Amino acid sequence: MNPFVYPKTRHARRYAPKQYKRYQTYKRILRLEFFGKCVYCQMPSSMRGYFSFGADHYRPKKHFPQLMVSYDNLYYCCSACNSNKGDYWPPGHLLATHFIPNPCDHVMFAHLRFNGAIVEEKSSAGAIAREILDLNDPESVSYREFIIGTVELWQLKRADLLRKVSKVDKLLRAGTMSTVDADSARNEIHAELVKVDKYLALLSGS
């Protein structure tokens, strides 16, 4: 399973917080709103750390100061994408094609997709996003490869534990294992499954 995937439907905001005086105050809510991932590169903040993420002004505050503390203009974003995006906003005659997609106004998968650890564009807007946000910089690609490989290893571990459960059930039915021993074995396996699922959730940003 590749934990890096762009949404195939538009995101409907689930929260409607009161308006704060400082846009930074929305960060905790934005993390919940966008499932703990950067909306542009899909990196989970559980991987890079909460403090390396912030609130991005989709319409830059330099050009749209009136939207500085508007929740609908704020997105959960890693520091790299936030810095690369900067004050970018396409001129009026290019607004329809040279925008950077966001998950509330656009179907992200219509513009960008992951091929393994590599981000590929599917539209002119996707190409703009890939270039301006530097989505395939070597460090990010290498880190995504590491996460994808780690997820695969934990999934193999999970499959092995499920096979062990099936083996215990088979031995119990055959009468070659007592109920007490079967329950004990299942409890040990269950404890391992809980740990594995915790790690997989962490790797996916859950």
Salt bridges, closest charged atoms under 4 A:
GLU33 OE2 - HIS11 NE2 2.71
GLU33 OE2 - ARG14 NE 3.79
ASP56 OD2 - LYS85 NZ 3.37
ASP72 OD1 - ARG13 NE 3.83
GLU120 OE1 - ARG113 NE 2.91
GLU121 OE1 - ARG130 NE 2.67
ASP160 OD1 - ARG163 NH2 3.74
ASP160 OD2 - LYS164 NZ 3.83
ASP169 OD1 - ARG186 NH2 3.03
ASP183 OD1 - ARG186 NH1 3.00
GLU192 OE2 - LYS195 NZ 3.48
ASP197 OD1 - ARG158 NE 2.60
